[in-house]
């Protein structure tokens, strides 16, 4: 549970350092933050196992950062971080979430207008105090107001990618309890929506009291909203709420269907049940007073004449009609959900040539391990002036490395009986370069990374 907390702190330290135009260090902290976000094992367990030396084995974590992690694990604080917050007491994460406001501009706004948070920023923008400042202007001020309106609309919601790893940790911890027989996430997390309001978890157990006690004492819980014999609700350190419900085994499937949603999907499903003289609720599917389904989700759908519908499709946008057609053996079926194994490759990977973490060889080997047929290396060139953009000579040198790798994989595929087409490493590049280098590349990637507010007619490619 510490990984996300520390990653957030290190990202903020990087922003504070960027405020002061400190070279190199911001990137080091960003690199460490990214590494922690993608490390499956909790850093507290890594530290318990091997101390600072084990922390230093995490990619992107050096001695100084390892010591800061140790300090936080021991005390719950980080002196280096607290010093920044004392010198610049502002809600940095909140302010720089506004489009057009980076760390340096946040510092200017604090020092000139006393802007400490989103409320202060909105007040300053609406009072037209930002436009006159050097480096801002009317356009920036207008963008700030528009961005704040957007942020207010989405307030209280969290990105799935940020919340999902933490939900998995909570679920895995619950499953370690011998008293928990079944456990599943429900709601918008199970439907894999882009943004999440709160998290719903269902369990079956013969000892709900012990499960509730365990749940409310999980690491990362900062407030207990409610604690009852079969239902509890908590606020996690990162600001999102988690609800847990203990249900009977005979109702687990119906409860999972009900709490997964969406509301629109459930209303349509209940209407179908009613048309058949049945009653559907979180407790089961009933004919009069007798339960006829509810133990598992698939049984609910089958009993009302449908095939099981993937949670991601449950929005009442045609999936129910498709489920009915499929159950009746007609031609049109439910769309197939794309799984991880369906992804054949990735055409936009950055290597250590332009400041990425891994070498091309390491990425190629990892891609083969997960079943990819290809990867595309899309390092930045000097034109974009970000990261470590490659010049023509560096591009040619990198391309030769890729050619050698492709040859080696062809040889390995012959030795191991692989299909060489399933082990190819492709490469690409972004932006503009000399024609002699460009012509040697099999394809190029196009990414909208600058001038993102151009008019449509101006931004459309002409050649």
N, C-alpha and C positions, 0 to 999 in steps of 0.2 A: 504493500500500500504506500510505501515511501517513495517509490519511483516517480510517480506523477507529481507529488509535492515538490520533490527536489528538482525535477525538470522545470517546473513552473518558476521556482526561485532562480535557477541558473539562466533561464530565458530573461528574467527581469534584470539580473546582474549584467547580462550582455547588453541590455537596453540602457542601463545606467552608464555603463562604460562607453557605449556609443554616443551618449549625450555629451560626454567629455572628449569625444573624438580620440579615444585611446586606441592605438593601433593593435591589431592581432588578438588582443585578449577577448573582445566580444565574440569572435569566431570560436575561440577555444571553449567558452562557456556554452555557446550554442551547440557546439559539437557534443559536449558532455550531456547537455539536456536531451538532445536527439537520441543519444546512446541509451540514456536511462529510460526514455519513453519506449524504446524497442527491446529492452531487457526483460525477459519473462520472469526471471527469478527476482524476488524482492531484495533490494540492496541490504535491508536489515539482516536477511538470512545469509547473504553473501558475506557480510561483515562478521557475523557470528561464526561463520565457518573458517574464515581466514584472515580477518582483520584488514588493515590498510592495504596489505600486499594483494589480497583478493580483490579489493576495490580497484586497485590500479590495473588489474587484468581486464576490467571493463573497457571496451574500445572507447577512446576519447577521454578517458579519465586518467589524469596524471597525478603526481604526488600532492600538489597543492589542492586540487579539487577533491582528491580522496580524503585529505585532512578536513576539508570543509564538510564533506558528507559525514565523516566520523563525528565531528562536533555536533551536527544536527541530530544524528541518531542518539547521541548521548544526552544532549541538553534540550532538544526541541527548538533550538535557535541557531543562527549562524551570524556571528559578530560582523563579518565582512558585509553581509547583506543588510544587517540592521544599521550599519554606518551610512550606507547609501540612503536608506529610507529616512534616517534622521536628518541628513543634509538636504534631501529633496523630498519632503513629506507630501507626496501626491500619489494618487491611485494610478500608477503608470499603465498597468494593463488595461484599465478602463479607458484611459485617454487615447492610447495609441491604437485601440480597436476602432477608432474613428478614421475613416478614409482621409488621407492627406495629412495626417498628424503622425510623424515619426518621433523617435526619442529626442532628437535635437530640437524639434519644434515644440515638443512638450515642455522642454526645459525653458525655452524662450517664453512660452505662455505662462509658466509658473513665475518666472522672474519678473516679467513685465506686467502681467495682469492678475497674478495670484491664483491662477487656475490649478485647482487641486484634484478635481474630479469631473465627471461627465456633466453634472449639474452646473458647475462653474463655467465649463466650456460652452455649454448651450447658452447660458446667460450672456457671456462675452460675445458670442457670435451674433445673437439676436440684437444685441446693443450696438453692433457694428464696430466693435473695438478691435477686432482681429485684422480686418482688411488693411488698416493703415500700417501695420507692423511690417518691417523689412522681411522680405522672403515669403509673405503670405498673399495679400491682395484679395480683391472681391470674389474672384472665382474660387479660391481656396475657402473663403468664409462661407460661400454658398454650398460648396461640397460638404463642409463640416456640418451645416444645418441639416442637409439632406441625409447624411450618414447617421446622424443622431436620431432622426425620425425612424430610420430603418432599424437601428439598434433597439429602440424602445419597443417596436413591434415584436421583436424576437426575444425580448428580455425574459429571463426565466427558463429559456430553453438551451440545451447543450448539444453540441455536435456529436453524432453517433460515434465517430472515430475517437473522440476524447473520452466518452463515457463507457464504451463497450469493454475495453480492457479491465476497467475497475469493476464492472458488473460481473465479468468472468471470474475475477478473484473472489468476490463475495459468494458467488454460486459455488465455486470450487471449495471454499471453506465450509459452507453449509453441507456439502456432500461428504465431508470428512466425518461428520457426526453420525455415529451408528444409529441414532434415533431417526435420522432422515432417510426415508425409503425412496422418495422421488422428489426432485427439485427442478424447477424450470423457470426461466424468465418469461414474462408475458408482456402485454402492452405494446407500446410503440417500439421498444427495443427488440422484441421478438419479430415485429413486422419490419424491422430494419429501416425505420424512417430516418431521414437525414438529420432531423433534430429531435431531441427527446425532452419531454417535460419532467416526468419523474419515472421511477423504475418500479415495476411490479414483479414480485417473485411468489411462486406457489410451491408449497411442500406438502407431502403426506407424511404423517408421523403418528405414533401412538403415545408420544410424550411431548406435546406441543409446548408445555411450560419450559422444558429444558431448551427447546429450539429457540423460543422467544428470548430467554435469558442470554443465550449464546449470541443471537443476532444483535441485540441492543448493545452488547459489549465488544462488538467487532472493532478492530483498529480503524481509525478514520471517522468514527461516529462522533459528532460534536454536539448533537442535540437529540433527545428522545421526544418526539412529538406525542407518541401514544404507545402504551405497552399493555396488551391484554392477553387473555388465555389462548386466542387463536389468531390474533392480528396485532402487528406492531408497525410503527412508522418512525423513521429516523432521518436526520439531516447529516449528510457526509461532509467531510472537511472541504471538498471542492464545490460545495453549494447545492448539490442535487439531493432530492429526497428518495428514499427507498422504502417501499411498503412490502411487508411479507404477510402471507395468509397461509394458515394450516387448514387443509381441507380433507374430507374423508376420501379414502381410496375409491369408493364407488362413484364419487363426484369429481374425481381429478380431471378426467377428460372434458367434462362439461364446464368445469371452472376454468380450465386452460383456454377453452374455446371462447368463453364469455369474457375473460379478462384480457385476452389478446386483442379483441376488437377486430376492425374498427367499429365504432358505434353504428355506422351506416350498414356495414356488412351484417352485424348482429340483428339489426331490425329486420332486414330482408330474410335472414335465416329463420327468425322466430315467426315471421308471417307465413313462411312455407310450412313450418311445423303446425301452426294453428289451422291452416287449410286442410291438414291431414287429421285434425282432431286431436293434436298433441300439444303439450305445453313444454316449452324449453326454457330453462333458467340455468343459473350457475350450479344448481344442485343436481341437475340431470334432465333427461328427456322423459316425460311422463305421459302415460295414457291413463287418464283419470288419476288415480292415486298410486298407480304402479309404475316404478321406474323401469324403462325398457332400454335405456342407453345412458352412458355417462362415465363409464370406467376409462374409456380412451376416446380421444378426439375423433378418430376415423369412424368410430361407431356412431357418433352423433350424426355426421354427414351421411353415412350410409343409411341410417334409419329414416332419414327424410328424403332419400332418393338422390343424393349427390355423391360424387367422389370427394375425397379429402382435398381441401384447398390449401396450398402453401400460404403461410402467414403473410409473406410479402405481398400477396395478391388481394388480401382481404380489405377492399375499399369500396365494394359495391359498384364496381366500374366494368361490369360484364363478366366477372369471374364466376358468379353464381349460375348464370345462364350457360356458360361454358362447362361448368361442373355437371350440370344437368344433362347436357348433350353427351358428355363423355360417359356418364353413368348409363345412358340409354344406348350407347354404342354407335352414336352418330359420328360423322367425320370430324367436325370441329372439336378440338380438345383444349384443355387449359394450356397456356403457354408454359414452356419448360424454364424453370429458374436456372440462370447461369451459375454454376458452382465454380469453386476454385480450380477443379480439375479441367474445366472447360476452357480456361485461359491458356492459350498456346504460347504466349510470349509477351514481352514488354518492349516497346519501341522507343522509350524515352528514359534511358538510364544515364546517370552521371558517374564518371569514374574518378579515381584519384588524380587524373590528368588535369582536371579543372577544379580541384579542391574537394572532391568527394571523398568518402571514407574508404572505399574498397578499390582494389585493383581490378582491371578488366578480367584477368585470369580468375580471380576469386569469384567475381560475379558470374562468369561463364560456368564455373564448376557448380556454384549454388543453383543456377538456373536449370542445369541438367538434373540435379538432385530433386528438384521439385517438379520435374516433368516438362519444363519448357522446351519448345522446339527452336526457339531463337530469342535473342535479345538485341536491342539496338542501342548503341552507345551514342548519346547525344550531348557531347560536351560543348560548353559555350566557346565561342570564338572571341577574338579581341574586339570585334565590333560592338558587342553588347556592354563591355566594360563592367562586368560584374564577375564575382568569384575570381577565378584565375583563367580568363579567356585565352584560348590558344591562338598563337600566330601561325603563319603558313608552315614554317619549318616544324613546329611542334605537332601540327596536324598530320604532316607527312610521316613523322616519326611514330606517332600514335597509330596511324593506319597500318604501318609496317608491323607493329606489334600485334594488331588484330589479324592481319594476314597470316602471321606465324601461328597464332592460336587456332585459327580456322583449319590450317593444314594439320596441326597436331590432333585436333578433334576428328578430322577425317581419318587419320591413321588409327586413332583409338577406336573409332566406330568399326573399322575393318577388323581390328583385333578382337573386339568384344561382340561382333555380330550386330552392331547397331545400324540403324538406317542413318546415313550421314546427314540427311536432310533434317533429322530430328535433333541434331547436335551442332547446328551452325550458329556462329556468332556474327551477327550483322553489325554494321556501324552507320551512324548518321552524324550530321552536325547541324548546328543552328546558325542562322544569320548569314552575313555576306563574307565571301572570301574570294581570293584570286581564282580565275577560271580554271587554271591548270590543276588546282587542288579540288575544286568543286566537281570537275568532270570525272574525277577518279572515285567519287562516292556513289553508292548505289541509290541512295535516296536522301532527302533532307526533311527535317521536322520543322513545322511552323508553330510557334508558340506566341500568344499575345502576352508579352511581359512588359512592354512599354507603350506609352501613348494610348492607354486603354479607354480614353474618353473621346477618341476620334469619331466623327460622323460616319455612318454606315457606308456612304458612297465614297468616302476618302480611304476607309480601311479595307475595302474589298480588293483582293489581289487582281492585278491586271495582266500578269504574265507568270 
